[in-house]
């Protein structure tokens, strides 16, 4: 005889006491067989029930007869399943007789068996006894076929529907409610208490539990159960914990009550829980707040401690398991080895999901998974993460903010903390899992080897992960200025530390603790090393190196990046703080948070950027990478300044070999591995990190990020920042490689088809031009290849195409290209870059020619003009009288935002190769003799015969004589002279040769400046258009201080300088003179003064 088994079963756990310690549980003996069972009443049952099931008037007229028939029905309900007709008739009669408690049925339904007059007169007198007898129907029969068991299940379902109808609309008193609840408890105990279901009894388990909790909630509304009934329910549920339907129905009922409880406690402004449609009416709408609260708390603790599901030796402390152990074929064996207990890990997971759902409801963040917990059927669709879009960065579907009405962290831990802390520490060091001392007489767990124990505990890790995630959500719900008691914080940190070191649970913690370092929790820095280790396992590879279970890997990576962003500032903020540790631990002795986290976080960022495939998650990673690189560069510079001479190495000595060999065709993994191989404590770690980060971002920008504009903008911003982190004397190849990558990026983006061009794309191109401006330095501009690449992208931005096209194509000249820039913003950015190139490239050729230098040479005063409001023209006209080669010459001094420049301009009528005064060019001579031309044939005209008309008009001489005009002789004299000249020209035209045309002598007296200004469009013959400001304004050079102003202008840097006026406006000031007068006051706000100081 195994005495240990008896001790285990006979031990009465104190867990079943508590609020019901002063009450005793009710026996669930069932109906029994009565006296007919001893005398063989089968024939009696068949004879009596057949008549009672008919529709004839009932022959029972006295109470004694009804009592006797009830004994017959009692025995009939316990008959074997082979007597199915008798069993069905007994159920039929009991259903009809209990129907007397229900409202009258409609006439459309089939008629029911006749009800005896005594029962019709007082149905409550017999209802309790009938309900007690119906328990016999649920008792499993031995050695029955599956077909008979299915028929029994049909009858049981009919009785359960009757019980539900009685609870809904039956006229029940306290006695009837008690009998109904005891019937459901007894039926559930008969089916659920045995270690394994008898044959097909599993079909009824979930249905019985569903009806039991539904009817129990209705009883709490109409006739609150007594403490004895509550204790009976609790004791029975503790015996049924090896059944999965119990955890499901418990979670379903308690969550529906939780939803109603939250509505009563916090009102309609609190976020509502999602409840399944079929469970919306599980809690009556008119149930009072007090009844809801009492029912909720009692049902919540009905199954005892859910963590006991991890202890098979506790779950098997029931008489039914003892019976199995004693009747086993291979002799007495430990009840905790029953095969049905292998389902405990899955049941534990369901129970912890139920607890987590309660916690989420109180936090005001109910999840869609609650619908599956509150419904009788599990959800068939698992929500997935929506695809990425440009407008959703950090998130795509951000988590809703927590409601300010949520309870405090301490309150939630008061309710669920004991279960959560214990569940979060299962399978860990016993020192942290002894919060429940073993009572006297409690048998210890079975003796298993450590390996076997660990193997068994591995199956419970999913449930433990749920508990750890719930702990994280609770602790992260802390509100501002809320105090969490120290014991809860200590237990939470202990659980999280061990959870983070377990690959099976680390993912759940990281998923739900994304904001744990943003809440300023006391002592939270003790978790920094373990969180950094977990982030390394999640972000360093494409697939996490830990077990994710059912966790969405994208959401896990998103939470890990959020955690990383909250940690990147710690090495700089806590750089001198020692790493906090748990009492008794000495893993990080002598280390500071800055030394420990600086290098690890940097390597995590580099690896994460390298393997990240989601563009939306790459943007925050780039921000984290820049902070890490910047902090490491700062630390490296500090160490190099504080270290003794000779102790630091030039960064060119350690990683120059890598960078010199770095070409575009190298594998990306090789460059990331270079940084991983370096020691973070090395003095060149920061410089090497800058180089590797530059290459990595450039490579991904041109290879995989060029299609995502949001990531491209973030990458270009990062590269602009990295340009400032390179050392004062950078390796030319590093900057040259970065500039070539960015130039290629501009070329690729501008070369995309027209339908792909958008405002966002042009913004990326503009950002790329600004990034190039940040990388410019004299060393790059001195490199011919780099300068060529820069000028090509400048040409591309201004004109829209390059002169040098594809290989093999001839270059296009400027006059052959169409001026069609990608956009005006791109053109402006390219012109700005060109201005910087010209400014930095020509920094050593500053023009020394100015007014004072010209005056020293004896030249006259210059004329000054303001052109277009942004340039100053100074013109000097040179005299041409004493020049050997007089040409219209002008000296121009231009002052603008790019600096001061001077030109000497002259206008020539002939090329320089032509000498002044030389003979005219010879005419071309025809080498062939012209053919002789035939003399023209002139036919003489016949003389016209005289006519009368000839005499009708007098001659000119006659008219003049008649008029006696004194000027007539003068006219005749002129006519004679003209005739003589014409005759002489006609006589000499064949003898004279044609004279060549010679250019006239140059004019030496004219305004050369006017000619220059006219050529450039500053002077118009018709004057400027009306309403437009003049393009050219003459300046008075004789004004006092004019020349000193020019010298101050020349002393100003060549960069464009902007003047910003910052004015201080007090509240209520609306006049300009009052606001300007504030600049002379000394009682301005200190914050304003600090802002001006930068």
CORMO-V361227 format. One record per helix or strand of 2 or more residues. SS is the DSSP state (H for helix, E for strand). FROM is the first residue (numbers start at 1). TO is the last residue. Records with the same first field share a line. If there is no record, write none. Layout:
SS = FROM-TO + FROM-TO
This chain:
H = 3-10 + 14-16 + 18-20 + 36-39 + 42-52 + 63-76 + 84-101 + 117-121 + 123-133 + 135-138 + 146-169 + 174-192 + 202-222 + 227-239 + 244-266 + 277-279 + 289-300 + 306-310 + 312-315 + 319-327 + 335-337 + 339-363 + 370-374 + 409-424 + 430-432 + 450-458 + 461-475 + 486-500 + 506-512 + 516-518 + 524-539 + 553-567 + 570-573 + 593-611 + 615-642 + 651-660 + 668-677 + 685-703 + 709-725 + 732-750 + 754-756 + 759-775 + 778-781 + 784-799 + 814-816 + 824-841 + 851-856 + 956-963 + 968-988 + 1008-1015 + 1042-1051 + 1072-1080 + 1086-1093
E = 863-867 + 871-877 + 888-896 + 899-907 + 1032-1035
